[in-house]
Amino acid sequence: MASSFYYVAIKGALASSDCDAFGLDPEEISALTKRFPNSKAVVTNGLSIKGPPLTVINTLCQLGYKVVSSTGEIEITWTLQRETSA
């Protein structure tokens, strides 16, 4: 059976207490909003999460994601990937 991959992006600054997430499915949005109350879908095509970027990334890693790339200096965008069955 062939595998396919699903990607999400997290954007934020290391010293920030919030970040933005893009590409999450509804179940992942539900899980993150339970873990990080006061998070809102106020970002175009994304979710504003009231939690530090690295804490959010660690939470997504518990859901099966791994960081595959990052770019930026002050504000960083991390790309995360998880494998799905096709």
N, C-alpha and C positions, 0 to 999 in steps of 0.2 A: 504494500500500500504506500502510495507516495505521500510525502509530507509537504506541507506548505507552511508559510510563516506569516505571522500577524505582527504589525509594528505599531508602536505608540511613541509619542514624543513628550518629553517633560522640559519645560523652559523655566529657568529661574536663576537667581544669583545665590551663591553658596551661603552668604550671610543673611539671606532673606528668610522671613517666616511664612512665606507663601510662594506658590508657583502655579503654572498653567499646564494642563495636560490636554493632549490632542489624540484622537483616534481610539478612545476607550469605548468598549461596548457597554450596553446598558447594565449588565451584571457587574462589570468593573466599576462603573460610575456609582452604583449602589453600594458596593463594598467600600469604596474610598470615601463616600459621603458619610457612611456610618463611622468610619475610622477617623475622619477629619470633619467634625461638624462645622457648620457655617460655610461650607464649600458651595459654590454656585456656578451655574452654567451661564456666566456673563461674558465669557470670551467667545468670539466668533469661532465656531466649529470646535469648541473645547470647553474645559471646566477649570474654573479658578479654585485652587485647593488651598485651604488655610492650614498649611503644614510646610515645613522646610523641604526643599527639593530632595535632599538625600534620604530623608525619612520616607517620603513618598516613593522614591525609587526602591528603597528596601522593602516597602510594602508590596510594590508590584513584583519584586523578585519572589516574594512568598506566593504570588499568584502564577508563577511560572515564567516570568520575564527575565531576560538578562540584558545588560547594557552592551550594545554593539558599536556605538560611536558617540562622540560628543564634539561640540564645536562652540567656540565663543571664548570670551575672556571675562568680562564683568558679568554679563548675562550669558548663561550657557544653555544650549539645547542638547539634551541626551536623547538618543534613539534607543528604544528597547525592543526586543524581539522575543516572541514565544512561538513554539512549534505547535501546529494544529494538524489534525488528521484530515486529509482531503477526501 
